Amino acid sequence: MSKPGLGPRRRGTVLAIAWLSLFVGVEAVPADPGGVPKIRGARIVLVVDDFGYAYNETVRGFLAVPEAITISVIPLEYYSYRIAAEAEESGKEVMAHIPMEPLAYPEKDPGSGALLVDHSDDEIRRLVRQALDSYPNFDGANNHMGSRVMQEQRIVSIVMEEIARRDLFFVDSKTYPGNLARSVARTLGVRFAENRMFWDDGYSTSEEILDNLDRLARMALEQGWAIGIGHPRGIALDALRKKLPEFKKLGIQIVPMTDLVGQPG
């Protein structure tokens, strides 16, 4: 009696991974029977953002991580330039974490220099330029908060225009689930990526953060890549230090963001 074939879902997964391997330089590896195929050469981008408010042991710990984590600083905060410069010196990519109005504004304050929906086009452009000019060697940018602004095509278009002028990339932090940023980036030829998981935000225990990093690893092993955003908290740094050797044993590479944003939109 012949063995049954792959079910529709499993067959689709296998075909998707085979297709992915052609384009991102990874190789599909058979899983254990009944499991999802794994990816050899899986890659994770680990962004840590909200830097700039402090320069303390936790910040220095993230800067000292030997792997190619990506550092995102809030422009014009007191320590932002110093942290960006040290991150760049250590070989890490640096992003501008541009403050934007959230849905809960003004109860939830994105901070000084934030893009607000009632700003004129000229003011939005001035603030974006101010943010991107605050450090000379930004590699890209992502939104800080922004669940309200990221729904506004007028504002998102201005942001992407300024990103395109500098040949930077943009990462949608996904504080709002829409796809407007992807669409505008594609139209304007901006290299683009999306966050897949906030791996520490809202979690107060090491176990929760470790579980999230495990989920990110599974995502990378199944799909070939994953992008996750964390924050400069001591508990997040401890969890990351514990998981990075495990990622290495699994064959997962920690790569800079530019490895995953090579195509517009």
Summary of the structure (lengths in Angstrom):
residues: 265
radius of gyration: 19.3
end to end distance: 48.3
largest distance: 72.0
contacts: 883
relative contact order: 0.17
helix: 42%
strand: 20%
